[in-house]
Amino acid sequence: MVKLTVAVLLCTVCVLLADRLAEAYAQNKAADKLQQSLGLATRPDVDIHGFPFLTQLLAERIDRVDVTVPDVSADRVSLAEVRATAKDIRIVGDAPTSIKGAVIGTMDGEVLLSFDDLNRELGASQLRFTGSGSNAVRVNGELTVAGQDLRVRAQAHIRRDNGRALTTTLDGMQLDIPRVATYRPGKDPDHAGLRLHRETAERISREAARLKALLSVPAVVDRLGVPESQVDRALRSEEELHRLTNAPKFIERLMKVNLIDVVLEHPQLLRKAGIDPGLVEGLLALKPPELSERLSLSFELPDSLRELRLRDITVERDGVRARVVGSGLRVGKGTSGGS
C-alpha cells in the first residue's frame, strides 16, 4: 500500500510538472508567434490560465490568455503598453504537435499613450503634453519659426475615428513672440490674428515716432476706434499725442488691433513696432493644418488587427487610455485570413 501510494504521488507530481512545463513552453511559443505575426518590436508577455493545461490543449480550446505588450509602434508615437485578455481561444492545427495559429473568441483590453513617451518622442519640437481633464490634453512648449523660438500653447481634444483610431482636434492655439506679440491662427475675428503684448503696446505709446507711424495708417486708426479728427490733431501736436496715448483704455485698444492685414499692406510697420518681418511671414506660412500635424498625438490600430475597436477613451494623469475590444481575431497561419 505504501509503495502504491508513493507511486501515485510520483505520477501525480510528474503529471503536474509536465502540465506546468507544457504551459510554460506554450506561453513562450505563443509570445514568439504573436511577435512574428503582428510585427512587434518587443516580445509580449503571455500568461495562459486554466488547469490543467494539457486537457485544454488536447481539446484545442484555451479558456483564457492574458497578453501584455510594451512599447508598440503607432505611427508617429508609441503606445507605452497594451494589455489584453483573450477568452475562448480555438487552436488551429493538430495539437499538440502542429499548431498553426489560433482564433480568439473575444478580447478585452486597454492601451496607454503615455505623456512621458510623447514628451520624449515629440521632444524635437520641445513640446510637453499634460492632461487637463474633460478628455483634453494641454500642449505647451516651443516651436521654431523663421529661426526664432516661439512659445506655443494649445488644447488637444481626444476623439475616436471610425472606432479604430484616436485623433485630436486643436483649439485655443497660440504662439507667443516673447515680449512682443501673440499670434493665434484661424478666422475668428475676435481672437485670431497677431496682437501686441501689453508691454509692447505700452512701449509704443511712449515712443512718439513709432506711435505716429501706426497712427498714419488708416487701417490702424479704424481698428483703434479713435475719431479721425483726434488722430489728425495728435499727428500735428505732441501735446495732443500725449493726451491721446494717456486716454482711458488706449493701451487695451492698441492690444486688440489685429496687425495681420495691416502689416501685409504696410510691411514697414513691422520693424517700427519691433517685430521681425521674416517672423511674421513664417507665421503666416504656418497654416493651421500644419500646426495641428506638428502637435498631433494621434494613433491608429495596426491593419493586422482589423477585428479590434477602440472604446472609452479617457485622459488620465499618466496619459491617454483607451479600451480595446474585439472578437474573431485570427493569429498565425492557416486561420482563413490571419497573418
Secondary structure, 3 states (H helix, E strand, C coil): CHHHHHHHHHHHHHHHHHHHHHHHHHHHHHHHHHHHHHCCCCCCEEEEECCCHHHHHHCCEEEEEEEEEEEEEECCEEEEEEEEEEEEEEEEEECCCEEEEEEEEEEEEEEEEEHHHHHHHCHHHCEEEEEEECCEEEEEEEEEECCEEEEEEEEEEEEEECCCEEEEEEEEEEEEECCCEEEECCCCCCCCEEEECHHHHHHHHHCHHHHHHHHCCHHHHHHHCCCHHHHHHHHHCHHHHHHHHCCCCHHHHHHHCCHHHHHHHCCHHHHHCCCCHHHHHHHHHCCHHHHHHHCCCCEECCHHHCCEEEEEEEECCCEEEEEEEEEEEEEECCCCCCC
